[in-house]
Amino acid sequence: MTLSMAAIPGRIRARANQSIRNAAGLTREPPAACLDPLESYQPVDGIARLVHGDLAAMLIGGIGSLFIEMLHPYSMAGVAQHSRYREDTLGRVLQTANFIGDTTYGSRAVAGASIERVNAIHRAVRGVADDGVAYEASDPHLISWVHVAGTTIFLESYRRFGPHRLTPDQADRYVAEMAKVAHDLGGETPPTTVAELRRQLDAFRPELRLSADGVAARDFLVAGVGGGIVQRFAYRLLVASALDLLAPWARDLLGFAPPPPWRRYATRGATRAMNAMLRAAVPPTRPVTASA
């Protein structure tokens, strides 16, 4: 039986909505969407608003993007040396969620201010990685890596677990919309189609490895941050689904053996059931139709 908003009393639904958002670290209210086409940073009928409006798929995609992003040793060094992700995990999640919200639903002014805050942070993040190579988070190449890795996984998560099927044109539109963010962050020639996205991801592969910092981050992400039995079970399911989004080469670099087919199918089925419950409490944004 499929759950729907109408099947849940309003008070219970609101309480569940708040509990789920708090558990995910989303303590700020979702930003009001800018609906003025002349003022909005992203298209008001854009595919980014469709993809990012589904919390269920975004939770899985967010975990998956963290796994793949930690495979670049210089990007991972910046996180390990300059963030407090172990001490303030939910705070870092909130910062990322706020940035995605501002650059998806905000006006040009709101998105621009959020991008400038991130650029200012990047300018201060620099150091030396474990191989003795100096890195800077403001390096356009590293910005491009984070963008390409994250866009790939968020798109794949929505395609697999989202409530609506994306057409190839809609998938290309999503990549093109996200390219605007990467460009304004200082990335190198952001991809504007799915084909370009895949080519750029493949081009990064020779640079990728799991550093000691990456091992620590991987193990921390797998372990989670505690909670009750239900929350721990849900988190393990999200992690399993996030890893299932990764290409075999990425799982191999992370040190994860491929699961047997029966476990993969069971995980996908359980995740879809959990996502249905999440959407009943936290409804996704309405679907949009790609314009000609």
C-alpha positions as CSV (number, residue, x, y, z in Angstrom):
1,M,0.0,0.0,0.0
2,T,1.4,3.4,-1.0
3,L,1.5,6.1,1.7
4,S,0.3,9.6,0.8
5,M,0.1,12.9,2.6
6,A,-3.7,12.6,2.8
7,A,-3.4,9.3,4.7
8,I,-1.5,11.0,7.6
9,P,-3.2,13.5,9.9
10,G,-1.7,17.0,9.6
11,R,-0.4,17.2,13.2
12,I,1.4,13.8,13.0
13,R,2.7,14.6,9.5
14,A,4.2,17.9,10.7
15,R,5.8,16.3,13.7
16,A,7.3,13.5,11.6
17,N,8.5,16.2,9.1
18,Q,10.3,18.1,11.8
19,S,11.8,14.9,13.4
20,I,13.1,13.7,10.1
21,R,14.6,17.0,9.2
22,N,16.2,17.4,12.6
23,A,17.7,13.8,12.5
24,A,19.3,14.7,9.1
25,G,20.7,17.9,10.5
26,L,18.3,20.2,8.6
27,T,17.5,22.6,11.4
28,R,16.9,25.6,9.2
29,E,13.5,25.9,7.5
30,P,13.6,25.3,3.7
31,P,14.2,28.6,1.9
32,A,11.3,30.2,0.1
33,A,11.6,29.6,-3.6
34,C,12.2,32.7,-5.7
35,L,9.5,32.4,-8.4
36,D,10.5,35.5,-10.4
37,P,12.2,34.3,-13.6
38,L,14.1,37.5,-13.8
39,E,15.5,37.3,-10.2
40,S,15.9,33.6,-9.7
41,Y,19.4,32.1,-9.8
42,Q,18.1,28.9,-11.3
43,P,15.2,28.5,-13.7
44,V,12.0,28.6,-11.8
45,D,10.8,25.4,-13.7
46,G,14.3,23.9,-13.6
47,I,15.2,20.3,-13.1
48,A,17.5,21.2,-10.2
49,R,14.4,22.1,-8.2
50,L,12.8,18.8,-9.0
51,V,15.9,16.7,-8.1
52,H,16.9,18.7,-5.0
53,G,13.3,18.9,-3.8
54,D,13.2,15.2,-3.0
55,L,14.7,14.7,0.5
56,A,14.7,10.9,0.2
57,A,16.9,10.8,-2.9
58,M,19.0,13.7,-1.7
59,L,19.9,11.9,1.6
60,I,21.2,8.9,-0.3
61,G,22.9,11.1,-2.9
62,G,24.5,13.2,-0.2
63,I,26.1,10.2,1.5
64,G,27.2,8.8,-1.9
65,S,28.8,12.1,-2.9
66,L,30.8,12.1,0.4
67,F,32.1,8.6,-0.4
68,I,33.3,9.4,-3.9
69,E,34.6,12.9,-3.1
70,M,37.0,11.5,-0.4
71,L,38.8,9.5,-3.1
72,H,40.7,12.6,-4.2
73,P,43.6,12.9,-1.8
74,Y,43.9,16.7,-2.0
75,S,40.2,17.4,-1.6
76,M,40.2,14.9,1.3
77,A,43.2,16.6,2.9
78,G,41.4,19.9,2.9
79,V,38.4,18.4,4.7
80,A,40.6,16.5,7.2
81,Q,42.9,19.5,8.0
82,H,40.3,22.3,8.0
83,S,36.9,21.0,9.0
84,R,35.4,19.6,12.2
85,Y,33.3,16.9,10.5
86,R,33.9,14.5,13.4
87,E,32.9,16.9,16.1
88,D,30.2,18.7,14.3
89,T,28.9,16.3,11.7
90,L,25.3,17.7,11.5
91,G,26.6,21.2,11.4
92,R,28.6,20.4,8.2
93,V,25.5,18.7,6.8
94,L,23.5,21.8,7.5
95,Q,26.0,24.1,5.8
96,T,26.0,21.9,2.7
97,A,22.2,21.8,2.7
98,N,21.9,25.5,3.1
99,F,24.2,26.1,0.1
100,I,22.3,23.7,-2.1
101,G,19.0,25.3,-1.0
102,D,20.3,28.9,-1.7
103,T,21.7,28.0,-5.1
104,T,18.6,26.0,-6.1
105,Y,15.7,28.0,-4.9
106,G,17.2,31.4,-4.1
107,S,17.4,34.7,-6.0
108,R,20.5,35.8,-7.7
109,A,21.4,37.9,-4.6
110,V,20.8,35.0,-2.2
111,A,22.7,32.5,-4.3
112,G,25.5,35.0,-5.0
113,A,26.0,35.7,-1.3
114,S,26.1,31.9,-0.5
115,I,28.6,31.3,-3.3
116,E,30.8,34.1,-2.0
117,R,30.8,32.7,1.5
118,V,32.0,29.3,0.1
119,N,34.6,31.0,-2.0
120,A,35.9,32.9,1.0
121,I,36.2,29.6,2.9
122,H,38.0,28.0,0.0
123,R,40.6,30.8,-0.1
124,A,41.5,30.0,3.5
125,V,41.8,26.3,3.0
126,R,45.3,25.3,2.0
127,G,48.0,22.9,3.2
128,V,50.2,19.9,2.3
129,A,48.7,16.5,1.6
130,D,50.2,13.2,2.7
131,D,52.4,12.9,-0.4
132,G,54.0,16.3,0.2
133,V,52.1,18.1,-2.5
134,A,50.6,21.5,-1.6
135,Y,46.9,22.0,-2.2
136,E,44.4,24.9,-2.2
137,A,40.7,24.4,-2.0
138,S,40.3,27.4,-4.4
139,D,42.2,25.4,-7.1
140,P,39.7,25.3,-10.1
141,H,40.7,21.7,-10.6
142,L,39.7,20.6,-7.1
143,I,36.5,22.6,-7.4
144,S,35.7,20.8,-10.6
145,W,36.3,17.4,-9.0
146,V,33.9,18.1,-6.2
147,H,31.3,19.4,-8.6
148,V,31.6,16.5,-11.1
149,A,31.6,13.9,-8.4
150,G,28.6,15.4,-6.5
151,T,26.6,16.1,-9.6
152,T,27.1,12.5,-10.9
153,I,25.9,10.9,-7.6
154,F,22.9,13.3,-7.0
155,L,21.7,12.6,-10.5
156,E,22.2,8.9,-10.2
157,S,20.4,8.9,-6.9
158,Y,17.4,10.7,-8.3
159,R,17.3,8.4,-11.3
160,R,17.3,5.3,-9.1
161,F,15.3,6.4,-6.1
162,G,13.4,9.6,-7.2
163,P,9.6,9.6,-7.4
164,H,9.7,10.6,-11.1
165,R,11.5,9.3,-14.1
166,L,13.9,11.8,-15.8
167,T,14.0,11.9,-19.5
168,P,17.5,12.1,-21.2
169,D,16.8,15.8,-21.9
170,Q,15.9,16.5,-18.3
171,A,19.1,14.8,-17.1
172,D,21.1,17.0,-19.5
173,R,19.2,20.1,-18.2
174,Y,20.1,19.2,-14.7
175,V,23.8,19.0,-15.5
176,A,23.6,22.3,-17.4
177,E,21.9,24.0,-14.5
178,M,24.4,22.7,-12.0
179,A,27.2,23.9,-14.3
180,K,26.2,27.5,-13.4
181,V,27.1,26.9,-9.7
182,A,30.4,25.3,-10.6
183,H,31.3,28.2,-12.9
184,D,30.5,30.8,-10.2
185,L,32.6,28.8,-7.7
186,G,35.5,29.0,-10.0
187,G,35.5,25.5,-11.6
188,E,37.1,24.5,-14.8
189,T,34.8,24.3,-17.9
190,P,31.9,22.6,-16.1
191,P,30.1,19.9,-18.1
192,T,26.7,20.8,-19.5
193,T,25.5,17.3,-20.6
194,V,25.5,13.9,-19.0
195,A,28.0,12.7,-21.6
196,E,30.4,15.5,-20.7
197,L,29.8,14.8,-17.0
198,R,30.8,11.1,-17.5
199,R,33.9,12.0,-19.6
200,Q,35.1,14.5,-17.0
201,L,34.6,12.0,-14.1
202,D,36.6,9.4,-16.0
203,A,39.4,11.9,-16.6
204,F,39.8,12.3,-12.8
205,R,40.3,8.6,-12.2
206,P,44.1,8.5,-12.5
207,E,44.3,11.0,-9.7
208,L,42.1,9.1,-7.2
209,R,43.2,7.0,-4.3
210,L,42.1,6.4,-0.7
211,S,44.5,8.3,1.5
212,A,44.9,7.7,5.3
213,D,42.6,10.7,5.8
214,G,40.2,9.0,3.4
215,V,40.2,5.8,5.4
216,A,39.4,7.7,8.5
217,A,36.5,9.6,6.8
218,R,35.2,6.4,5.2
219,D,35.1,4.5,8.5
220,F,33.5,7.5,10.2
221,L,30.8,7.8,7.6
222,V,30.0,4.1,7.7
223,A,29.8,4.1,11.5
224,G,27.4,7.1,11.6
225,V,26.6,9.3,14.6
226,G,24.5,7.0,16.7
227,G,20.8,7.4,17.6
228,G,18.0,5.0,18.3
229,I,17.5,1.6,16.8
230,V,15.2,2.8,14.0
231,Q,17.5,5.7,13.2
232,R,20.6,3.4,13.1
233,F,18.8,0.9,10.8
234,A,17.6,3.7,8.5
235,Y,21.2,5.1,8.4
236,R,22.7,1.7,7.5
237,L,20.1,1.4,4.7
238,L,21.0,4.8,3.4
239,V,24.7,4.0,3.4
240,A,24.2,0.7,1.6
241,S,22.1,2.4,-1.0
242,A,24.6,5.2,-1.4
243,L,27.4,2.7,-2.0
244,D,25.3,0.9,-4.5
245,L,25.2,4.2,-6.5
246,L,28.9,4.1,-7.0
247,A,30.7,2.6,-10.0
248,P,32.5,-0.7,-9.3
249,W,35.9,1.1,-9.6
250,A,34.9,3.6,-6.9
251,R,33.7,0.9,-4.5
252,D,37.0,-0.9,-5.1
253,L,39.1,2.1,-4.3
254,L,37.1,2.6,-1.2
255,G,37.8,-1.0,-0.2
256,F,34.2,-2.3,-0.4
257,A,33.6,-5.7,-1.9
258,P,30.6,-5.9,-4.2
259,P,27.5,-7.2,-2.4
260,P,25.8,-10.4,-3.6
261,P,22.9,-9.7,-6.0
262,W,20.3,-10.8,-3.5
263,R,21.5,-8.3,-1.0
264,R,21.5,-5.5,-3.6
265,Y,18.0,-6.2,-4.6
266,A,16.8,-6.5,-1.0
267,T,18.5,-3.1,-0.2
268,R,16.9,-1.4,-3.1
269,G,13.5,-2.7,-2.2
270,A,13.8,-1.7,1.5
271,T,15.1,1.7,0.5
272,R,12.2,2.4,-1.8
273,A,9.8,1.4,1.0
274,M,11.6,3.7,3.5
275,N,11.6,6.5,0.9
276,A,7.8,6.2,0.5
277,M,7.4,6.8,4.2
278,L,9.9,9.7,4.1
279,R,7.9,11.3,1.3
280,A,4.6,10.9,3.1
281,A,6.1,13.1,5.9
282,V,8.4,15.3,3.8
283,P,6.7,15.6,0.4
284,P,8.9,16.4,-2.6
285,T,8.4,19.4,-4.8
286,R,5.9,19.0,-7.6
287,P,7.3,17.5,-10.8
288,V,8.1,19.9,-13.6
289,T,7.9,19.5,-17.3
290,A,10.9,20.2,-19.4
291,S,10.3,23.1,-21.7
292,A,11.1,22.9,-25.4
